[in-house]
Amino acid sequence: MSLPARGLKLLALREHTRLELGRKLARYTEDEAEIARVLDDFERRGWLSEARALAQVVSARRGRFGAQRIRRELQQKGHAPEAVTAALPDLRAGDHKAARTVWQKRFGTVPVTREERAKQVRFLQGRGFELSTIFRVIGGADDADEP
Protein backbone atom coordinates (compact mmCIF):
# COMPACT_ATOMS: atom_id res chain seq x y z
CA MET A 1 0.00 0.00 0.00
CA SER A 2 1.37 3.42 -0.93
CA LEU A 3 2.10 6.10 1.65
CA PRO A 4 -0.72 8.41 0.46
CA ALA A 5 -3.17 5.50 0.56
CA ARG A 6 -2.14 4.71 4.14
CA GLY A 7 -2.56 8.36 5.07
CA LEU A 8 -6.04 8.51 3.55
CA LYS A 9 -7.00 5.32 5.32
CA LEU A 10 -5.98 6.84 8.65
CA LEU A 11 -7.82 10.09 7.90
CA ALA A 12 -10.94 8.13 7.02
CA LEU A 13 -11.04 6.79 10.58
CA ARG A 14 -10.73 10.20 12.30
CA GLU A 15 -9.13 13.61 11.98
CA HIS A 16 -5.41 13.78 12.73
CA THR A 17 -2.99 16.62 13.29
CA ARG A 18 -0.04 16.93 10.95
CA LEU A 19 2.27 15.69 13.71
CA GLU A 20 0.12 12.64 14.50
CA LEU A 21 -0.26 11.61 10.88
CA GLY A 22 3.44 12.16 10.25
CA ARG A 23 4.34 9.91 13.19
CA LYS A 24 2.03 7.17 11.97
CA LEU A 25 3.30 7.34 8.39
CA ALA A 26 6.93 7.26 9.60
CA ARG A 27 6.43 3.58 10.42
CA TYR A 28 6.23 2.83 6.71
CA THR A 29 9.13 4.86 5.33
CA GLU A 30 12.33 6.46 6.50
CA ASP A 31 12.13 9.19 3.86
CA GLU A 32 10.99 12.26 5.80
CA ALA A 33 10.80 14.29 2.60
CA GLU A 34 8.22 11.87 1.18
CA ILE A 35 6.15 12.13 4.35
CA ALA A 36 6.31 15.93 4.18
CA ARG A 37 5.20 15.87 0.52
CA VAL A 38 2.23 13.65 1.34
CA LEU A 39 1.22 15.83 4.31
CA ASP A 40 1.59 19.03 2.25
CA ASP A 41 -0.57 17.52 -0.49
CA PHE A 42 -3.23 16.47 2.03
CA GLU A 43 -3.30 19.96 3.54
CA ARG A 44 -3.49 21.59 0.11
CA ARG A 45 -6.46 19.39 -0.80
CA GLY A 46 -8.16 20.09 2.52
CA TRP A 47 -8.01 16.51 3.72
CA LEU A 48 -5.76 17.33 6.67
CA SER A 49 -6.97 20.16 8.88
CA GLU A 50 -5.61 21.17 12.26
CA ALA A 51 -8.81 23.10 13.02
CA ARG A 52 -11.05 20.10 12.34
CA ALA A 53 -8.79 17.83 14.41
CA LEU A 54 -8.91 20.28 17.33
CA ALA A 55 -12.70 20.62 17.09
CA GLN A 56 -13.11 16.84 16.99
CA VAL A 57 -11.04 16.29 20.15
CA VAL A 58 -12.86 19.05 22.02
CA SER A 59 -16.26 17.77 20.94
CA ALA A 60 -15.48 14.17 21.81
CA ARG A 61 -14.00 14.94 25.24
CA ARG A 62 -16.11 17.89 26.41
CA GLY A 63 -18.80 15.95 28.25
CA ARG A 64 -16.45 13.67 30.16
CA PHE A 65 -13.30 15.66 30.87
CA GLY A 66 -12.26 19.03 32.21
CA ALA A 67 -10.38 21.80 30.43
CA GLN A 68 -7.01 20.81 31.92
CA ARG A 69 -7.18 17.26 30.62
CA ILE A 70 -8.41 18.32 27.18
CA ARG A 71 -5.65 20.96 26.97
CA ARG A 72 -3.03 18.32 27.81
CA GLU A 73 -4.41 15.96 25.15
CA LEU A 74 -4.42 18.71 22.52
CA GLN A 75 -0.80 19.50 23.30
CA GLN A 76 0.18 15.83 23.07
CA LYS A 77 -1.48 15.54 19.69
CA GLY A 78 0.68 18.38 18.39
CA HIS A 79 -1.76 21.26 18.13
CA ALA A 80 -0.26 24.74 17.96
CA PRO A 81 -0.03 26.42 21.37
CA GLU A 82 -2.00 29.41 20.03
CA ALA A 83 -4.89 27.15 18.94
CA VAL A 84 -4.96 25.39 22.30
CA THR A 85 -4.94 28.72 24.14
CA ALA A 86 -7.77 29.99 21.95
CA ALA A 87 -9.90 26.93 22.75
CA LEU A 88 -9.43 27.17 26.54
CA PRO A 89 -11.95 29.92 27.37
CA ASP A 90 -14.77 27.96 25.73
CA LEU A 91 -13.68 24.80 27.51
CA ARG A 92 -13.50 26.45 30.91
CA ALA A 93 -16.92 28.04 30.40
CA GLY A 94 -18.58 24.62 30.37
CA ASP A 95 -16.42 22.99 33.05
CA HIS A 96 -18.93 23.29 35.89
CA LYS A 97 -21.72 21.65 33.91
CA ALA A 98 -19.43 18.86 32.67
CA ALA A 99 -18.04 18.25 36.17
CA ARG A 100 -21.54 18.09 37.62
CA THR A 101 -22.63 15.60 34.97
CA VAL A 102 -19.59 13.37 35.51
CA TRP A 103 -19.91 13.59 39.29
CA GLN A 104 -23.66 12.88 39.21
CA LYS A 105 -23.17 9.83 37.03
CA ARG A 106 -20.37 8.40 39.17
CA PHE A 107 -21.37 9.40 42.70
CA GLY A 108 -24.60 11.40 42.84
CA THR A 109 -24.49 12.06 46.57
CA VAL A 110 -22.60 14.64 48.58
CA PRO A 111 -19.73 13.00 50.48
CA VAL A 112 -20.29 12.46 54.19
CA THR A 113 -16.85 11.32 55.34
CA ARG A 114 -13.40 12.71 54.61
CA GLU A 115 -12.54 9.51 52.74
CA GLU A 116 -15.55 9.85 50.45
CA ARG A 117 -14.73 13.51 49.81
CA ALA A 118 -11.10 12.67 49.00
CA LYS A 119 -12.18 9.89 46.66
CA GLN A 120 -14.55 12.18 44.78
CA VAL A 121 -11.96 14.97 44.54
CA ARG A 122 -9.30 12.59 43.21
CA PHE A 123 -11.69 11.18 40.64
CA LEU A 124 -12.66 14.62 39.32
CA GLN A 125 -9.04 15.79 39.34
CA GLY A 126 -8.13 12.78 37.25
CA ARG A 127 -10.78 13.88 34.78
CA GLY A 128 -9.04 17.26 34.45
CA PHE A 129 -11.30 19.55 36.46
CA GLU A 130 -9.93 22.43 38.53
CA LEU A 131 -10.19 22.27 42.31
CA SER A 132 -12.45 25.33 42.52
CA THR A 133 -14.91 23.65 40.16
CA ILE A 134 -14.66 20.34 42.02
CA PHE A 135 -15.40 21.89 45.40
CA ARG A 136 -18.41 23.77 44.00
CA VAL A 137 -19.78 20.56 42.49
CA ILE A 138 -19.17 18.41 45.56
CA GLY A 139 -20.52 21.17 47.79
CA GLY A 140 -23.81 21.13 45.91
CA ALA A 141 -23.52 24.42 43.99
CA ASP A 142 -25.84 24.29 41.01
CA ASP A 143 -25.29 25.75 37.54
CA ALA A 144 -27.04 28.99 38.48
CA ASP A 145 -24.22 29.68 40.95
CA GLU A 146 -21.61 29.51 38.19
CA PRO A 147 -19.56 32.75 37.85
Order of alpha helices (4+ residues) and beta strands (2+ residues): alpha-alpha-alpha-alpha-alpha-alpha-alpha-alpha-alpha
